[in-house]
Amino acid sequence: MPQAFQKTYDKATIGELVAWFRARLDRLPESLDLMGCMHITHLRATVERYIDLVEKHHDAPVYGGQVLHLFRIREKLEEQGL
């Protein structure tokens, strides 16, 4: 089930999300088509920047969309078998 949007996320949720990506950084594809309307080039660099952002600002409502975007990236990668 897709992650629902939240304005803020607790440290445990962010910790699990970040750990998932860190364990797979070296296996991320170069790019990713997401949600049928977005193409992310340089996926690893994008994920690394999102990790920095969500670790610092997970409790700031203004960044809820960026956290959700990271969840959507993970969901797509899991669909692809990563």
N, C-alpha and C positions, 0 to 999 in steps of 0.2 A: 504494500500500500504506500503510495507517495506521501512524503512528509507534508503535513499541513503547514501553511504559513503561520508564523508567530511573530510578534513584534520583538520579543527577546527570547533567548535560549539560555538554559542553565549550563553551568560549567561541565557537568557530566555529559550532557548531550554534545556539546562542542568538543570535549575531549575525545569522545568516541568517534566523531566525524573526522577530526584531525588525525587521529591514530590510523583510521582506515586509509586515508590518503597518504600519509607518510609511509605506510607499509607497502604502498604500490607506486610511489612516485617514479621509480625507475622503469615501470612497465606501462605508464600512461601513453596513449597514442599521441602522435604529433598534433593532431587536431580532432575536433569532435563536432558533429552536427547535433544540435540540441533543440528539442521541442519543435522541430520542423521549420523554424524561422530564424535560427541563430547558428552561425558557424564560428567556432572558437578555434583560432589558430594558436599555436604555441601553448597548448593546453597545460603542460607542466608549469610554465612560468605563470600562467593565469591562476592555477591552483595554488602555487606557492604564495602568490600575493594575496589571494583570498584567505589562506591559512593565517597569514600575518594579521590581516584585518579582523577576522572573526575571533581570533584569540584575544585581541585587545578590546574589541567592541561588541562582543556577543550580547552584552546586556544593554546596549544602546538601541532603542527602537528604530532609529534612523537607518540602521544597518540590517534590519530583519530580512530585507529583500536579497542582500548579498549572501547571507547565511542560507536562505532558501535556495538560491542559485547553486551554491556548493552542494546542497542535498540533491538537486536535480542532476547535476553532473555525475554524482555518485550513482544515482538511480540508473542513468543511461549507461554508465560503464558496467554496472552489474548486469544489465540486460545483455550487454555484449560479452559477458563471461569473465570480466576482470574481478 
